[in-house]
Each structure stands twice: as C-alpha cells, then as structure tokens.
C-alpha cells in the first residue's frame, strides 16, 4: 500500500490526502509510465539527458491550470534544447490535445496520468479523494536527480514560476 500524507494539501481550505512519498531536492527521481496519447506510453527514460521542468496540474480545464500551462509554454521557447518542459494532468489525452490546439500550446509536452496514476503515486501528488494530481513543480537534472520541488499546499494557488525558472536556468 502506498504512503498516505494528510495535512499537507487543501482545496479551497478543505483537507486532501496525498498518496505517495514526498520527494526532496537530491532524491533520485522515480520512474513513471504515463500516456502521450491513448496508446503510446512514455517514461522518464524517454527524456534522458535533458533537464526536465515538470509542471503538474489537476486539470487543464481550470483557470489556474490553464494559466500555469500557458506560462510554462511561453517560457519553454526561451530555455533552449537542453530543457524539456512537460505538463502532466489526469485529463484524457483527447482533452489535452484539444486544449493545446485551442490555446496554441506547442512548446511543451502534455502527458496524461489517467490510466495508471503512476506519476501521481511515484511523486506523491495523487489526491486520494479526487483521483487528480495535486499542483506541483519538479525540476530534474540530466541524470534525473531532483533539483527543485514545489508541492503547493492549496490546489487553487499558483506555483512560484520565477523560483522554478531560476532553478532550471541554474542548471544550464
């Protein structure tokens, strides 16, 4: 059974339970299996040798998640080829594709944790009550060591964009 963490996250002040470990800077990033579309699965090894900015959102259909994804899409074009920006949600790949098409999201990969919740469980962001992934940011270096992590305490808050981008730039 996966570890459950209580008292670490809320949605509009209501407590949530997160499933999985709390990762810390210096930890080796866990592998995951996640969907690029309904058929094709990817894992951490598919991004080997790249600095990874992983932006986790509960659903692209909310204003904060949309703003977060748009911001990192905009920043991705400025970070260069050594960095891969990835947005992860449990939205179905169809919905992610539609969102990206309408929003003009072209500079990052959107991946779906809908099938196995593998990312959520491995990175400690799966919300037990909602079966969504909690808003969070992970920066992994080329060798998949965690170099920055932000677990948001309140789901409806924005992450610290500047701190995450500074962490990425420090690795370049």
GITAVEN-V500935 format. One record per pair of residues at least 6 apart in sequence whose ideal C-beta (glycine too) atoms are under 7 Angstrom apart, sorted by sequence separation. I is the first residue (numbers start at 1). J is the second residue. If there is no record, write none. Layout:
i->I j->J
i->I j->J
//
This chain:
i->10 j->16
i->35 j->41
i->36 j->42
i->59 j->65
i->60 j->66
i->113 j->119
i->120 j->126
i->140 j->146
i->141 j->147
i->9 j->16
i->34 j->41
i->58 j->65
i->89 j->96
i->113 j->120
i->126 j->133
i->127 j->134
i->140 j->147
i->152 j->159
i->7 j->15
i->33 j->41
i->34 j->42
i->57 j->65
i->125 j->133
i->138 j->146
i->139 j->147
i->6 j->15
i->9 j->18
i->60 j->69
i->76 j->85
i->117 j->126
i->125 j->134
i->139 j->148
i->150 j->159
i->8 j->18
i->33 j->43
i->100 j->110
i->150 j->160
i->6 j->17
i->32 j->43
i->57 j->68
i->125 j->136
i->137 j->148
i->138 j->149
i->5 j->17
i->31 j->43
i->32 j->44
i->57 j->69
i->4 j->17
i->5 j->18
i->31 j->44
i->55 j->68
i->72 j->85
i->120 j->133
i->137 j->150
i->55 j->69
i->96 j->110
i->117 j->131
i->119 j->133
i->136 j->150
i->150 j->164
i->4 j->19
i->29 j->44
i->72 j->87
i->123 j->138
i->136 j->151
i->96 j->112
i->136 j->152
i->148 j->164
i->2 j->19
i->3 j->20
i->5 j->22
i->55 j->72
i->134 j->151
i->135 j->152
i->2 j->20
i->3 j->21
i->69 j->87
i->134 j->152
i->53 j->72
i->93 j->112
i->148 j->167
i->92 j->112
i->113 j->133
i->135 j->155
i->147 j->167
i->87 j->108
i->91 j->112
i->134 j->155
i->85 j->107
i->86 j->108
i->90 j->112
i->92 j->114
i->137 j->159
i->85 j->108
i->86 j->109
i->87 j->110
i->88 j->111
i->89 j->112
i->90 j->113
i->91 j->114
i->65 j->89
i->89 j->113
i->90 j->114
i->135 j->159
i->147 j->171
i->84 j->109
i->86 j->111
i->88 j->113
i->139 j->164
i->137 j->164
i->139 j->167
i->60 j->89
i->139 j->168
i->53 j->83
i->55 j->85
i->57 j->87
i->59 j->89
i->77 j->107
i->141 j->171
i->51 j->82
i->55 j->86
i->58 j->89
i->60 j->91
i->76 j->107
i->88 j->119
i->50 j->82
i->51 j->83
i->52 j->84
i->53 j->85
i->54 j->86
i->55 j->87
i->56 j->88
i->57 j->89
i->59 j->91
i->73 j->105
i->76 j->108
i->50 j->83
i->70 j->103
i->50 j->84
i->52 j->86
i->54 j->88
i->73 j->107
i->60 j->95
i->73 j->108
i->60 j->96
i->69 j->105
i->72 j->108
i->47 j->84
i->66 j->103
i->60 j->99
i->90 j->131
i->90 j->132
i->90 j->133
i->89 j->133
i->88 j->133
i->34 j->88
i->38 j->93
i->37 j->93
i->35 j->93
i->42 j->111
i->56 j->125
i->59 j->132
i->58 j->132
i->36 j->111
i->58 j->133
i->35 j->111
i->58 j->134
i->34 j->111
i->35 j->112
i->56 j->133
i->58 j->135
i->34 j->112
i->56 j->134
i->57 j->135
i->34 j->113
i->35 j->114
i->56 j->135
i->35 j->115
i->56 j->136
i->55 j->137
i->33 j->116
i->34 j->118
i->54 j->138
i->33 j->118
i->34 j->119
i->83 j->168
i->32 j->118
i->53 j->139
i->54 j->140
i->32 j->119
i->52 j->140
i->79 j->168
i->32 j->122
i->51 j->141
i->68 j->158
i->71 j->161
i->75 j->165
i->82 j->172
i->51 j->142
i->67 j->158
i->68 j->159
i->30 j->122
i->50 j->142
i->64 j->156
i->30 j->123
i->49 j->142
i->64 j->158
i->58 j->155
i->20 j->120
i->23 j->123
i->44 j->144
i->19 j->120
i->20 j->121
i->23 j->124
i->19 j->121
i->20 j->122
i->22 j->124
i->20 j->123
i->21 j->124
i->20 j->124
i->20 j->125
i->18 j->124
i->20 j->126
i->18 j->125
i->19 j->126
i->18 j->126
i->18 j->127
i->19 j->128
i->16 j->127
i->17 j->128
i->29 j->140
i->53 j->164
i->17 j->129
i->16 j->129
i->29 j->144
i->53 j->168
i->18 j->134
i->28 j->144
i->29 j->145
i->28 j->145
i->29 j->146
i->51 j->168
i->2 j->121
i->5 j->124
i->26 j->145
i->27 j->146
i->26 j->146
i->51 j->171
i->25 j->146
i->24 j->146
i->25 j->147
i->23 j->146
i->25 j->148
i->4 j->128
i->25 j->149
i->9 j->134
i->24 j->149
i->23 j->149
i->22 j->151
i->8 j->151
i->10 j->153
i->9 j->153
i->10 j->154
i->11 j->155
i->12 j->156
i->8 j->153
i->10 j->155
i->11 j->156
i->9 j->155
//
